[in-house]
Amino acid sequence: MIVAVTGGTGFIGRRLVERLVERGDVVRMLTRQPIPPEKSPLVEICACDLLTTGVSDLAAILQDVDVLYHCAGQLTDVCAMRSLHVDATRKLIEAASGLVGRWVQLSSVGVYGPASNGIVTEESALNPRGEYEVTKADADVLIIEAAKMGRIRHSILRPSNVYGAGMSNRSLYSLIEMIRRGWFFFIGTPGASANYIHVDNVVEALLMCGTLPQAIGQVYNLSDRRTIEQFVTVIAHLLGKETPRLRVPEKIIRPIARLLGSFPGVPLTEDRVDALTGRAIYSTEKTERELGYMHRVSMEEGLADLVGYWQKTEMR
């Protein structure tokens, strides 16, 4: 197969390209990063900027492509999110129409909004709040509308928080450090959700979306949910520590977080409190039933890999 990948130098995109090469696919990486040529003869570096490259030039790159994996994303620069997630996707649709066999969109469960409890499925209403989530939802809508008009055939994958060795998101590294130092405490009553998914599992689901016929026209959620207590216990044991026991009522800690959150560098924020008290479950039942999906990397294996990486590269 000939496949194209946007965001191929990113955390998820790099792993995806590696797996595609392992499968023997010819990979065209659309990137504006000045990177050296890939060692594999199966990888072709296509220098382009999704924001500035013209439609005709993009179409030339996408000629004869069987699957386009659109993984390009902006996590930190709020001002650049709409131009990359929405405007560039609109341009890419124009270029891909009638050329690409299938479009696989990497989205996020964040498009459903900050659910605090209940089960979130692919049928749940979109209710995004932050700019990242809003623009990812808008991009999903563009894809679905283009598919309705017959311009592309698509699948959309919406993972929860993606983790793994080398991840750029610092939140889990901070959590590991807090547990190691004995500073971590639980908030509220037991049973809150830790909604994470290992990067290799995301890649596996992307490949299923790009190859299985039943995935065409479908949206799939992906998560490997544990309770906060289970999640923290795994990390603590990997660090050779006892599971933290301190628990603080949410009604006490939330106002403190609201006050301290305005100060730069303070780890206790309302968003962090939300993450440690939310009880939403992102169902993967559809993904498992329709695609035959199973986690390639268990939560325990993934966290062992992450903690080992942190101990080698991040531990102070």
N, C-alpha and C positions, 0 to 999 in steps of 0.2 A: 504494500500500500504506500501511497504518497500522502503524507500528512503535513499540515502546517500548524505551527504553534506560536501564538502570541504570548508574551510574558515568559518566554523560555529561559530567561536568565533569573527569574524569580524563584522563591522558595519551592513552590509547588511545580512550576514550569520546568525547573532543572531536573527534578525527579521524574517528571513525565517524559522528558526527552530521553533520559537514560533508559527508561522502560521501553519506549518505542524502538530505540536502537537495539535493545536486547531481543525484541520481537522480529527484528530484521526490516522494519519499516524505513523508508526514505523520509527524512525529516527536514522540512524547511523552517528555520527559526526566523521569525520576523522580529528584529530587534534594532534599537537605536544605540545599544551599548557597544562601545569599542572593545570587543572581546577578540581574543586570538582564535584562529580557526580550530574547530573541533578536531580531535584526533580521529574520530570515526569518519570514514568516507561516506557514511550514510547521512551525515548531517551537513546541510547547506545553510550557511549564514546569509540571510537576506537582510541587508542593511536598509532599514526604513524606519520612519517615525510615523506612527499611526495618526498623529495630530497634523502632520504637514505633508506627508506623501500623498500624491494625487490618486484618485480612484483608478485611473488607467494603469498606473504603475503597480498598485496593489493587485489589480486583476491579473497582471502579468505574472506576479509571484504566485497567485492562487490557481493558475492554469493547471488543469489535470489533477488537482488535489482531491483526494477521496474524503478526507476528514479534516476539518479545521477545529482545533482546540483553542478557544478564545479564553486565555488565562491572564491576560494583561490586567493589572489592577493597581490602584493607588491607595495605600493604607495610611499615609501620614500627612500629605499635603492636601488639606481640605479644598484649597482653591483650584487644584488641578483635577479633582475627582470627576466633576461633570464633563469636562472636556475629554477625559480619557474613557470613562465608563459609558457615557451617552453619545457624545458627538463622534468619537472615533468608532464606536460600535455602529452607528448609523452609516458612516462612510464605508466601513468594512462590509456591511450588509450589501450596500450598493455594488461593491467590487466583487463580492462572492456570489451574487445572484446568478443562477444558471451555470455556475462553474464548479462549485464545491458540492461534493456528494452529500456531506452531512456536516452540520455545525454543532459543536458541543460547547455549551456556555458554562463557565465556572462562575457560579453565583454565591449566595450565602444565605443561611437561615435568618440572618439579620433583616432580610426583607419582610419578615413576618412581624417585626417590631419587638419591643422589649417584653415578651411574654413572661409573666411572673409565676404562672402555674398552668396546669392542664397539659393536654397532649396536642402538639402542633403537627399537623399533617400537611401534605401537598395541597390539600383542599382548603386550608386555612387562609383567611383573607390577608392580603398584604397590608401592612401598617407600619412602614419604616419610619424611623425618627431622625437619626443622624444623617449627615450628608453622604457618608459612605453607603449606608443602607438605602437611602432614598435613590441615589444614582444607580446602585446595583439593581434595584427594583425597576427603575425606568429602563435600564438596558434589557432586562428580562422581557419587559413589555414590548420593546422594539423587536426582539427576536420572535416572540410569539405572533405579533402582528405580521411580520415578514413571512412567517411560515404559513399563516392563514391565506396570504396572497399568493402562495406558491413560489416564493422567491428562494426559499431555502427549506431543507429538512433539518429539524433540530432536536436536541435534547438539552435539558438544563439540570445541572447538579448543584444542590445547595448544601454544602457541608456546614457543620457547626465550627467551633474554634479549632483551627488546624495547628497541630504541634509536631515537633520532631527535632532532631539534632540539627543545629544550624539555623533555627528559626530566628527571624528578626524581631518578632514580638517579644518584649521583655517581661511580660506579666508572669509567665510561668517560672522564669529564672528568679524573679523577685519572690515568688511563692516558695520555691525551693530554698532560697537563702533564709527566708523567715522561719521555715521549719527547721533548718539546720541550726539556727541561732537560738531556737526555743522561743521565738517571738510570736509565732502564729497562734491565733485563737479562733474558735468557731463563733459564729454569730447566729442568734436565734435558735429555734428548735431544730432538732436533727431531721435529716432527710432532704436537704436542699440538693439541687442537681449540679453536677459537674459535666457539662456538655462539651466534650472534646472528641477529636478524631485524628488519628495519626496520618501524616502526610502520605505514607505508602498506601494506606487504605483509600485515600482520596484519589490517588493515581489509578488504583485498580478500578474504582467506580467510574472514573473518566473513560478508561479504556472500554469498559462495558457499554457505556453510553455511545461510544464511537463505533462499536462493532456489532452489537446485538440488534436485530431488526425490531424487536419489541420495544426498544428504547426510543424509537423515532416518535417525535411529537409529545414526549413525556417530560415531566418534572420529577426529580427525585431528591429527597432529603437524605442526609448522611450524618450519623452521630454515633458515638459509643458512650452512652450515658452511664455514669456511676453516681452514687451519692457523694457529697463533699467529704463525708467521713471515710468512705472507701478510698477515694482519690488521695486524700491527705495521708491516710495510713500506708498506702503503697509507697509514696514518696518518703515518708519517715523511715520505713523499714529499709529502703534502699540506701538511706543515709546512715543507717545504724542507730536511729533515734527511736524513742518511744512515741506513740501516737499522742499528739497534743490533747490535753483534757480540758483546758480552760474554755468556757463558753460564756459569751456576753449577750444579754438581751438586745434584740434589734432596736427596741424603742430607746435604749440608752445610747447605743453606738451611732445610730443614724444622725442625730443632731450634731454629734461631735464631728462626724465625717463631713457633714454639710459645712461646718465652720472651718475645718482644717483643709478641706479640699481646695480652697481658693489659694492656698500657698503652694508655690512650685516645689516639686520634689517630695511632697508628703504622700506616702503610699496609701493612706486611708482616705478614700474618696467615696462619694455616694455610688459611683459606678462599681467600685470594688465591693461595697456592701450589697448592691444589687446582685452581683455575680456570686456572692457567697450565701445568698438567701433565696434566690430564685428556685422555683420548683418545676419549671417547664420541662417537658420531655419531648424531644424531636424524634418522632417515630420514623424508623427505617423499615417498617413492615412492608411497604410497597416496593422499596428497593430490593429487599430480600426475596419477596414473592415473585416479582416480575423479572428480575435480572439474575436470580440465583446468587445474589451477593452474599459473601461472608467476609468478616474482617480478616485481612491477611496478617495484620499485626495486632495482637491483643493489647488492651490498655496496659497490662502489666509489663509486657515486652517493650512497648513504646516508651513508657515512663522510665524503664531501666536504661534504655538507649539515651533518653534525654538527660537523665541524671548523670550518667557516665560522661556524656559530652560536657555537661556543665562543670563537673568536677575537674575535667582536663583543661577547659578553656576559660571558664568564668569564675571559678571559686577563688575567693580572696582570703 
